[in-house]
Amino acid sequence: MPMIVLKDVTKVFGNQTAVDRVSLEIKQGEFVFLLGKSGAGKSTLLKLIAKELEPSSGDIQIDGKSLTAMKKKEIPFLRRRFGVIWQDSFLLPDRTVYDNVSLAMYAIEQPQRLIDESVPAALSLVNMRKRADRFPHELSGGEQFKVALARAVVNNPQILCADEPTANLDKDSAWDIMCLLEEINRCGITVIVATHAQELVSIMRKRVVTLTEGRLLGDVKKGRYGDII
């Protein structure tokens, strides 16, 4: 059974249709790129999957469980299954790297013993353990994103959603981030990435889902940027 299923999902903001009757299935452990021009609906689709937004119509299921029918008290437990990195996922400027990551665990009341084990492990995964005592202003843009990535995976999510993770990064830093996302995917985490990084998408040859004006235009396994078959 696919882990994530979208059935004829539409999202409307006022008189603007951001996602238009999209049906899509994503299996556990897949790595999926969401492609499309600005305004194509990539970010909205990610937020619908993570239940940051509610669809105007249609249904979204995670492991056969309908998100639209989910009770309010169930939502916090659902969100523990997600790691998310939005374009505005800023780090707290007055907290160290270690504290920024550990806050994600304190937020769901994890025991101190587990925090002491998991935060260094997450920072090691993104090669930032040696900078655990640094503050965000002391880091490069790529390093800041690595910390945000560590924060997103420190609670061992099943699904990681990343919105434009390489935006505003130089070529080398962008490649480092994509390699880290691939490594996280190898751990069994489903990774869904909205991006404009044409060259990196073509090199990595993952599943490519293309949107245009909110509609599903293409879905290609081991695709490249521009594939719409």
Secondary structure as the mmCIF struct_conf table of DSSP 4:
data_model
#
loop_
_struct_conf.conf_type_id
_struct_conf.id
_struct_conf.beg_label_comp_id
_struct_conf.beg_label_asym_id
_struct_conf.beg_label_seq_id
_struct_conf.end_label_comp_id
_struct_conf.end_label_asym_id
_struct_conf.end_label_seq_id
BEND BEND1 MET A 3 MET A 3
STRN STRN1 ILE A 4 PHE A 13
TURN_TY1_P TURN_TY1_P1 GLY A 14 ASN A 15
STRN STRN2 GLN A 16 ILE A 26
TURN_TY1_P TURN_TY1_P2 GLN A 28 GLY A 29
STRN STRN3 PHE A 31 LEU A 35
BEND BEND2 LYS A 37 LYS A 37
TURN_TY1_P TURN_TY1_P3 SER A 38 GLY A 39
BEND BEND3 ALA A 40 GLY A 41
HELX_RH_AL_P HELX_RH_AL_P1 LYS A 42 ILE A 49
TURN_TY1_P TURN_TY1_P4 ALA A 50 LYS A 51
BEND BEND4 GLU A 52 LEU A 53
BEND BEND5 SER A 56 SER A 56
STRN STRN4 SER A 57 ILE A 62
TURN_TY1_P TURN_TY1_P5 ASP A 63 GLY A 64
STRN STRN5 LYS A 65 SER A 66
BEND BEND6 LEU A 67 LEU A 67
TURN_TY1_P TURN_TY1_P6 THR A 68 ALA A 69
HELX_RH_3T_P HELX_RH_3T_P1 LYS A 72 GLU A 74
HELX_RH_AL_P HELX_RH_AL_P2 ILE A 75 ARG A 79
TURN_TY1_P TURN_TY1_P7 ARG A 80 ARG A 81
STRN STRN6 PHE A 82 ILE A 85
TURN_TY1_P TURN_TY1_P8 GLN A 87 ASP A 88
HELX_LH_PP_P HELX_LH_PP_P1 PHE A 90 LEU A 92
TURN_TY1_P TURN_TY1_P9 PRO A 93 ASP A 94
BEND BEND7 ARG A 95 ARG A 95
HELX_RH_AL_P HELX_RH_AL_P3 VAL A 97 TYR A 106
TURN_TY1_P TURN_TY1_P10 ALA A 107 GLU A 109
HELX_RH_AL_P HELX_RH_AL_P4 GLN A 112 LEU A 125
TURN_TY1_P TURN_TY1_P11 VAL A 126 ASN A 127
HELX_RH_3T_P HELX_RH_3T_P2 ARG A 129 ARG A 131
TURN_TY1_P TURN_TY1_P12 ALA A 132 ASP A 133
HELX_RH_3T_P HELX_RH_3T_P3 PRO A 136 GLU A 138
BEND BEND8 LEU A 139 LEU A 139
HELX_RH_AL_P HELX_RH_AL_P5 GLY A 141 VAL A 153
TURN_TY1_P TURN_TY1_P13 VAL A 154 ASN A 155
BEND BEND9 GLN A 158 GLN A 158
STRN STRN7 ILE A 159 ASP A 163
BEND BEND10 GLU A 164 GLU A 164
TURN_TY1_P TURN_TY1_P14 PRO A 165 ASN A 168
HELX_RH_AL_P HELX_RH_AL_P6 LYS A 171 ARG A 186
TURN_TY1_P TURN_TY1_P15 CYS A 187 GLY A 188
STRN STRN8 THR A 190 ALA A 194
HELX_RH_AL_P HELX_RH_AL_P7 GLN A 198 MET A 204
STRN STRN9 ARG A 207 THR A 212
TURN_TY1_P TURN_TY1_P16 GLU A 213 GLY A 214
STRN STRN10 ARG A 215 VAL A 220
TURN_TY1_P TURN_TY1_P17 LYS A 221 LYS A 222
TURN_TY1_P TURN_TY1_P18 TYR A 225 GLY A 226
#
